Amino acid sequence: MKRAVVVTGLGAITPLGGNVAESWNALIAGKDAEAPLDLFDTSGCRCHRAAMASVPPISDLKPKALARLSRASRLAIPAARQALAAAGLLDSSGRSVLETLPLSVSTTAGAMTLGENFLRNILAQKRIRLLAEAARYLPQQQILDLQEQLGFEGPSTIIANACASGANSIGHAAEMIASGMADCVLTGGFESLTELVFVGFDCLQATSTDRCRPFDLKRSGLLLGEGAAFMVLETPENAEKRGVQPLCRLTGYGHGTDYFHLTQPQPAGEALITVMRQAVDSAQISAGDIGYVNAHGTATPVNDGTEAKAYQTFFGDVLERTRISSTKAAIGHTLGAAGSIEAFFAIQALLTGKLPPQLNLQEPIPEIASVLVKENESRTDLKHTMSVNLGFGGSNAALIFSRYEN
Amino acid sequence: MKTDLAVIGQGAVTPAGVGLAALLQGTPVEIPTPFVARPDRTWPVFRVNLKEPAFDRWQKEPRLRRASPITFFMVEAAEQALAGLGAAERAETGLIVAFSTGCLNYSRRLFEAIITQGQKAASPVLFPETVFNSPVSHVAATLKLEGAAYTLAGDETAWIAALKVAALWIEQGRVKNVLVLGAEEFDSACLDAYQNAGWLRKREVGSKFIPSEGAAGLLVRKALPEDRRIISQLEDGFIYRSKIQASAAMKRCLQHFDSNLCYLESAQHNWLGEVEGTLMQARKFHMATGDYNYLGEATLASAGWNTIRALQAFSETRSELLVPILGATHQIGALEARERKSLV
């Protein structure tokens, strides 16, 4: 018998704010974080803008220790700390009360900036010691940073399924709990902007020189972003033992791979439809029960067209019962963190009834034009929300969050 | 892990050749390779020979025309492990790939072009192939594996994580079989990284650290009465930052295993191997075998190779083996492999 899974703590650092409330309030207010990118030189690129996060201070670290942390860790640690605090799992010194806490985490580039520095130096044939760059760019080093700073150890799973990774990491954590493999898991994703990845998307002409316009007929590409979001998942019984009120349930998870092409989805979105069906089946609900979908919606011509067709097919006659938006116009595409940050938005929608508006819309694509979220739209009857992600290599994932009723 | 995993297929690509015989008996050739930062100096490296006939069929696959070497290692190891599995069964087979650095050759080439020729020189052909998830997509598409697929990143212990995910998928009924692959490809930048980590020291013959590459694959399913080769225990999550912490982490990990278990030396010719040797001797664990040739260190591929070696090393008197999976940059883990006497 599968065990129930609840969310008891959320934490986020996004381009819109340094915590859950700041990020959510700015999103609902229709703000976006697009700005000139100043983390590295972009003079040779087509695109020069991104959605950068403000790296928060970590006050309990000495400057030397702080300097050793990568930008990726500087985003991940505060977000994870917020989630643990919200779930009542931090002691007065800001350390985890659990000595062993499994982690299920996602990223696509880890601390690639350190790797770039390493390559830059060795290619220049500089004979200087580069131990930190060589050793600390790998994703497991950010996991170790998290574990050291927050004071726990335990098994960790680092999922790198490209842009679906964030949803996969949360879904995997939920499956660990449902199966009895763990009672409580810290899960989430992180990503920091790096030159290699930015230039890579730019050379593919996947980034836009215009505004990021998900699900718009005039969409021309994505806006890259960065950030981190973490959540604590556990069994209701585990939460009850600590006297913690769950925020919501995680009821559905579907994942699969579309092998049509390395960088393009199958035009009808068949894999995504299958994944969404898996998710509603595991949640034991029907498509018409989903009141809000946080869509992947990168604003690239290929992705959004396919995704919209998939929603049209999946929801069919009940499409009008749901509302859909992509929040990437506000925070950018945060790659390995996208699934986690967007799952956090789907949860907030469920908790507040407020829906993130679809920004920068001029001519909505017809398949889902009528259900794209408008400004100040809210629904007080939300019982289930879904977060959907797709990635390079064909990774597709969908998560369903449901209202917690004791 | 509630379910014992039966190993029903194995595959290996090594610098000593392709296949299990090469893994168990092959001798790799040392190839002097220059450092990136010091082209005048070399260090020996073990490389997979991509011109071996076994790779010919993959070179002709349209999907793989731009793929990185790691993809070729993986697809060949995967096909060996899947041998005999029909199309219907492949469609029910999940895929989990674990590696540390992924498509390093292409990442390095892409970034080298950016910094030496400018951002406009970045190749849209190379970039998608640098994404961690690309090899798993190529392998699944080429071999028509239609179950779930994950790419995991980490040090050697990601091998344990991958096997745990496989066990979870099987317990849930998500898939019937799971193909677990560990793989790594070498790039000259690795030499510079290892040198910066202080691992490239001149030592006595036979204990020099040699970077390597390749892949290992295990096809696993829920153990049935007729299955003989079993993975029965997986432990990980014992983290460390320093050598002292690594030793303590190893002790904590080993407490989860029977102290009378024989063990297969992990053959890491770096400081972790020294810690392992000291600790195992102090705990009266016994060396299972020193008969295999050193294939160098290929991180996740090495973790897989050692597991396969353990599965091949059972004898009349030895039906359980402890396989240390020592992560070089994060954590310590280990697994227990058992040979189950036929029950049917």
Boltz contact constraints between the chains, C-beta under 6 A:
constraints:
  - contact:
      token1: [A, 44]
      token2: [B, 118]
      max_distance: 6.0
  - contact:
      token1: [A, 44]
      token2: [B, 119]
      max_distance: 6.0
  - contact:
      token1: [A, 44]
      token2: [B, 120]
      max_distance: 6.0
  - contact:
      token1: [A, 45]
      token2: [B, 119]
      max_distance: 6.0
  - contact:
      token1: [A, 119]
      token2: [B, 111]
      max_distance: 6.0
  - contact:
      token1: [A, 120]
      token2: [B, 115]
      max_distance: 6.0
  - contact:
      token1: [A, 122]
      token2: [B, 36]
      max_distance: 6.0
  - contact:
      token1: [A, 122]
      token2: [B, 37]
      max_distance: 6.0
  - contact:
      token1: [A, 122]
      token2: [B, 192]
      max_distance: 6.0
  - contact:
      token1: [A, 125]
      token2: [B, 37]
      max_distance: 6.0
  - contact:
      token1: [A, 130]
      token2: [B, 196]
      max_distance: 6.0
  - contact:
      token1: [A, 131]
      token2: [B, 196]
      max_distance: 6.0
  - contact:
      token1: [A, 134]
      token2: [B, 193]
      max_distance: 6.0
  - contact:
      token1: [A, 134]
      token2: [B, 196]
      max_distance: 6.0
  - contact:
      token1: [A, 134]
      token2: [B, 197]
      max_distance: 6.0
  - contact:
      token1: [A, 139]
      token2: [B, 153]
      max_distance: 6.0
  - contact:
      token1: [A, 140]
      token2: [B, 154]
      max_distance: 6.0
  - contact:
      token1: [A, 140]
      token2: [B, 155]
      max_distance: 6.0
  - contact:
      token1: [A, 140]
      token2: [B, 329]
      max_distance: 6.0
  - contact:
      token1: [A, 140]
      token2: [B, 330]
      max_distance: 6.0
  - contact:
      token1: [A, 144]
      token2: [B, 330]
      max_distance: 6.0
  - contact:
      token1: [A, 147]
      token2: [B, 239]
      max_distance: 6.0
  - contact:
      token1: [A, 153]
      token2: [B, 237]
      max_distance: 6.0
  - contact:
      token1: [A, 153]
      token2: [B, 239]
      max_distance: 6.0
  - contact:
      token1: [A, 154]
      token2: [B, 237]
      max_distance: 6.0
  - contact:
      token1: [A, 155]
      token2: [B, 236]
      max_distance: 6.0
  - contact:
      token1: [A, 155]
      token2: [B, 237]
      max_distance: 6.0
  - contact:
      token1: [A, 157]
      token2: [B, 161]
      max_distance: 6.0
  - contact:
      token1: [A, 158]
      token2: [B, 153]
      max_distance: 6.0
  - contact:
      token1: [A, 158]
      token2: [B, 154]
      max_distance: 6.0
  - contact:
      token1: [A, 159]
      token2: [B, 150]
      max_distance: 6.0
  - contact:
      token1: [A, 160]
      token2: [B, 132]
      max_distance: 6.0
  - contact:
      token1: [A, 160]
      token2: [B, 151]
      max_distance: 6.0
  - contact:
      token1: [A, 160]
      token2: [B, 153]
      max_distance: 6.0
  - contact:
      token1: [A, 161]
      token2: [B, 133]
      max_distance: 6.0
  - contact:
      token1: [A, 161]
      token2: [B, 151]
      max_distance: 6.0
  - contact:
      token1: [A, 162]
      token2: [B, 131]
      max_distance: 6.0
  - contact:
      token1: [A, 162]
      token2: [B, 133]
      max_distance: 6.0
  - contact:
      token1: [A, 175]
      token2: [B, 168]
      max_distance: 6.0
  - contact:
      token1: [A, 179]
      token2: [B, 168]
      max_distance: 6.0
  - contact:
      token1: [A, 179]
      token2: [B, 171]
      max_distance: 6.0
  - contact:
      token1: [A, 196]
      token2: [B, 111]
      max_distance: 6.0
  - contact:
      token1: [A, 199]
      token2: [B, 114]
      max_distance: 6.0
  - contact:
      token1: [A, 199]
      token2: [B, 119]
      max_distance: 6.0
  - contact:
      token1: [A, 199]
      token2: [B, 122]
      max_distance: 6.0
  - contact:
      token1: [A, 200]
      token2: [B, 127]
      max_distance: 6.0
  - contact:
      token1: [A, 203]
      token2: [B, 122]
      max_distance: 6.0
  - contact:
      token1: [A, 203]
      token2: [B, 124]
      max_distance: 6.0
  - contact:
      token1: [A, 204]
      token2: [B, 124]
      max_distance: 6.0
  - contact:
      token1: [A, 204]
      token2: [B, 127]
      max_distance: 6.0
  - contact:
      token1: [A, 255]
      token2: [B, 148]
      max_distance: 6.0
  - contact:
      token1: [A, 257]
      token2: [B, 140]
      max_distance: 6.0
  - contact:
      token1: [A, 257]
      token2: [B, 149]
      max_distance: 6.0
  - contact:
      token1: [A, 259]
      token2: [B, 140]
      max_distance: 6.0
  - contact:
      token1: [A, 259]
      token2: [B, 141]
      max_distance: 6.0
  - contact:
      token1: [A, 262]
      token2: [B, 128]
      max_distance: 6.0
  - contact:
      token1: [A, 262]
      token2: [B, 137]
      max_distance: 6.0
  - contact:
      token1: [A, 263]
      token2: [B, 128]
      max_distance: 6.0
  - contact:
      token1: [A, 392]
      token2: [B, 131]
      max_distance: 6.0
  - contact:
      token1: [A, 392]
      token2: [B, 133]
      max_distance: 6.0
  - contact:
      token1: [A, 393]
      token2: [B, 133]
      max_distance: 6.0
  - contact:
      token1: [A, 393]
      token2: [B, 134]
      max_distance: 6.0
  - contact:
      token1: [A, 393]
      token2: [B, 137]
      max_distance: 6.0
  - contact:
      token1: [A, 394]
      token2: [B, 137]
      max_distance: 6.0
